[in-house]
Amino acid sequence: MFDQLRVFHRPTTVATALRLFEAEHQIGGRGRFVAGGTDLVVQSDRTLRYLVDLSRLPLRYVKKRGGGWAVGATSTMSDLERSPALQRFADGILAEAAGTAGSRQIRNMGTAGGNLANASPACDLAPPLLVLDASVVIAGKGARRTVPLERFFRGVHRTALDGGLLVEIVVPALPKAPGGHAAWSFQKLGRLQSDIAVVNAAAGIVLDAGGRCAWARIALGAVAPAPLRARRAEAVLVGHAFDRAAIEAAAGRAAREAKPVSDVRASAEYRREMSRVLVARALTECLDRVGRTR
Ligand SMILES: Cc1cc2nc3c(=O)[nH]c(=O)nc-3n(C[C@H](O)[C@H](O)[C@H](O)COP(=O)(O)OP(=O)(O)OC[C@H]3O[C@@H](n4cnc5c(N)ncnc54)[C@H](O)[C@@H]3O)c2cc1C
């Protein structure tokens, strides 16, 4: 499938990777970075003339940064799934989402950076990272840029990378939760859980001392050209008692914010209805989890 490739580089520094990518671009033809190759190889783009492999770059780490985490772009989905720190952070939603992405073999090869850079509307890391207010660090021409994940996705396979290299995912400290009344949830619907999502969703909530919702995040995937924050649904929750009625209202609102299409996996109508169901499940799991701390 890469029989038209002219050259395959394996740099060991970010600076060299960027320089080689730019130099090949000047020579001519289309090229790509490649990490695990689990998206790129399947896409079988025979117009590619060069590849710059990222697997030798020093970008495979999960490090504590402030109260949050810095995840290197070439950390594999298995690395995230098996990270004891991420299993404990935010009810483990990031580790859980990584653990649902394909088979063990796919998760051993596929990277966190590749999952986001490929910008599939269904990518499983996007909803949990969106509710965690994550950003990505992009190295390219000039200084490194930090872009909030919500602004990183521009559409199907379209991002703010602009030829740059995604080097790190930054997950900030969790919002302050007086009394620890915060909870998080990740939900995924696929033919099997390890299949590409028909719909995926994540939620995070913080309650005040009176049981009112002080802060809320809801995100959905596979129901629009890019993963999305359901901001109107979040607004339904904030300032009100966090109960089953509020959950139903927010889930209904989130379904109306979705802009699904029909494809081989599901119809638009089914996706919209499943958006409602998955957001309701995510918020109900948050309610159960926060109930255990109150
Ligand atoms: C059978 C199968 C099942 C799958 N199931 C799931 C699933 O359930 N959920 C899910 O979310 N995904 C799934 N995937 C998709 C894929 O495994 C993931 O998206 C994976 O995380 C991609 O990472 P990668 O390192 O393999 O990316 P690659 O294939 O190496 O790259 C993907 C794209 O991103 C670019 N890229 C990669 N890294 C960077 C970087 N650091 N900076 C800039 N650009 C970069 C490449 O140029 C390419 O365009 C599945 C794939 C297969 C084949």
The ligand as an SDF file (V2000), in Angstrom:
LIG
                    3D

 53 58  0  0  0  0  0  0  0  0999 V2000
   -9.1750   -2.5060   13.7580 C   0  0  0  0  0  0  0  0  0  0  0  0
   -9.1170   -1.1040   14.3210 C   0  0  0  0  0  0  0  0  0  0  0  0
   -9.9290   -0.7630   15.3890 C   0  0  0  0  0  0  0  0  0  0  0  0
   -9.8930    0.5450   15.9130 C   0  0  0  0  0  0  0  0  0  0  0  0
  -10.7190    0.8390   16.9500 N   0  0  0  0  0  0  0  0  0  0  0  0
  -10.6990    2.0940   17.4630 C   0  0  0  0  0  0  0  0  0  0  0  0
  -11.5640    2.4320   18.5310 C   0  0  0  0  0  0  0  0  0  0  0  0
  -12.3480    1.6080   19.0410 O   0  0  0  0  0  0  0  0  0  0  0  0
  -11.5190    3.7140   18.9960 N   0  0  0  0  0  0  0  0  0  0  0  0
  -10.6680    4.6420   18.4690 C   0  0  0  0  0  0  0  0  0  0  0  0
  -10.6760    5.7810   18.9380 O   0  0  0  0  0  0  0  0  0  0  0  0
   -9.8570    4.3520   17.4340 N   0  0  0  0  0  0  0  0  0  0  0  0
   -9.8460    3.1020   16.9240 C   0  0  0  0  0  0  0  0  0  0  0  0
   -9.0340    2.7980   15.8770 N   0  0  0  0  0  0  0  0  0  0  0  0
   -8.2280    3.8650   15.2570 C   0  0  0  0  0  0  0  0  0  0  0  0
   -6.7510    3.9650   15.7240 C   0  0  0  0  0  0  0  0  0  0  0  0
   -6.2860    2.7560   16.2710 O   0  0  0  0  0  0  0  0  0  0  0  0
   -6.5620    5.0790   16.7600 C   0  0  0  0  0  0  0  0  0  0  0  0
   -7.0820    6.2900   16.2770 O   0  0  0  0  0  0  0  0  0  0  0  0
   -5.0840    5.2460   17.1250 C   0  0  0  0  0  0  0  0  0  0  0  0
   -4.9930    5.9220   18.3570 O   0  0  0  0  0  0  0  0  0  0  0  0
   -4.2890    6.0220   16.0610 C   0  0  0  0  0  0  0  0  0  0  0  0
   -2.9670    6.2020   16.5170 O   0  0  0  0  0  0  0  0  0  0  0  0
   -1.7170    5.8080   15.6000 P   0  0  0  0  0  0  0  0  0  0  0  0
   -0.5100    6.1010   16.4030 O   0  0  0  0  0  0  0  0  0  0  0  0
   -1.8330    4.4210   15.0870 O   0  0  0  0  0  0  0  0  0  0  0  0
   -1.9000    6.8580   14.4180 O   0  0  0  0  0  0  0  0  0  0  0  0
   -1.2590    6.7870   12.9450 P   0  0  0  0  0  0  0  0  0  0  0  0
   -2.0220    5.8340   12.1100 O   0  0  0  0  0  0  0  0  0  0  0  0
    0.2170    6.6080   13.0240 O   0  0  0  0  0  0  0  0  0  0  0  0
   -1.5620    8.2810   12.4640 O   0  0  0  0  0  0  0  0  0  0  0  0
   -2.8820    8.7230   12.2650 C   0  0  0  0  0  0  0  0  0  0  0  0
   -2.8450   10.1440   11.6440 C   0  0  0  0  0  0  0  0  0  0  0  0
   -2.3630   11.0640   12.5960 O   0  0  0  0  0  0  0  0  0  0  0  0
   -1.1320   11.6690   12.1580 C   0  0  0  0  0  0  0  0  0  0  0  0
   -0.2780   11.7020   13.3560 N   0  0  0  0  0  0  0  0  0  0  0  0
   -0.0050   10.6720   14.1890 C   0  0  0  0  0  0  0  0  0  0  0  0
    0.6770   11.1120   15.2580 N   0  0  0  0  0  0  0  0  0  0  0  0
    0.8400   12.4490   15.0720 C   0  0  0  0  0  0  0  0  0  0  0  0
    1.4610   13.4590   15.8510 C   0  0  0  0  0  0  0  0  0  0  0  0
    2.0320   13.2000   17.0420 N   0  0  0  0  0  0  0  0  0  0  0  0
    1.4560   14.7250   15.3690 N   0  0  0  0  0  0  0  0  0  0  0  0
    0.8750   15.0110   14.1760 C   0  0  0  0  0  0  0  0  0  0  0  0
    0.2660   14.0910   13.4100 N   0  0  0  0  0  0  0  0  0  0  0  0
    0.2480   12.8210   13.8490 C   0  0  0  0  0  0  0  0  0  0  0  0
   -0.6060   10.7880   11.0250 C   0  0  0  0  0  0  0  0  0  0  0  0
    0.1260   11.5520   10.0850 O   0  0  0  0  0  0  0  0  0  0  0  0
   -1.9080   10.2630   10.4370 C   0  0  0  0  0  0  0  0  0  0  0  0
   -2.4610   11.2070    9.5570 O   0  0  0  0  0  0  0  0  0  0  0  0
   -9.0250    1.5070   15.3370 C   0  0  0  0  0  0  0  0  0  0  0  0
   -8.1900    1.1540   14.2590 C   0  0  0  0  0  0  0  0  0  0  0  0
   -8.2340   -0.1300   13.7510 C   0  0  0  0  0  0  0  0  0  0  0  0
   -7.3440   -0.4950   12.5890 C   0  0  0  0  0  0  0  0  0  0  0  0
  1  2  1  0
  2  3  1  0
  2 52  2  0
  3  4  2  0
  4  5  1  0
  4 50  1  0
  5  6  2  0
  6  7  1  0
  6 13  1  0
  7  8  2  0
  7  9  1  0
  9 10  1  0
 10 11  2  0
 10 12  1  0
 12 13  2  0
 13 14  1  0
 14 15  1  0
 14 50  1  0
 15 16  1  0
 16 17  1  0
 16 18  1  0
 18 19  1  0
 18 20  1  0
 20 21  1  0
 20 22  1  0
 22 23  1  0
 23 24  1  0
 24 25  2  0
 24 26  1  0
 24 27  1  0
 27 28  1  0
 28 29  2  0
 28 30  1  0
 28 31  1  0
 31 32  1  0
 32 33  1  0
 33 34  1  0
 33 48  1  0
 34 35  1  0
 35 36  1  0
 35 46  1  0
 36 37  1  0
 36 45  1  0
 37 38  2  0
 38 39  1  0
 39 40  1  0
 39 45  2  0
 40 41  1  0
 40 42  2  0
 42 43  1  0
 43 44  2  0
 44 45  1  0
 46 47  1  0
 46 48  1  0
 48 49  1  0
 50 51  2  0
 51 52  1  0
 52 53  1  0
M  END
$$$$
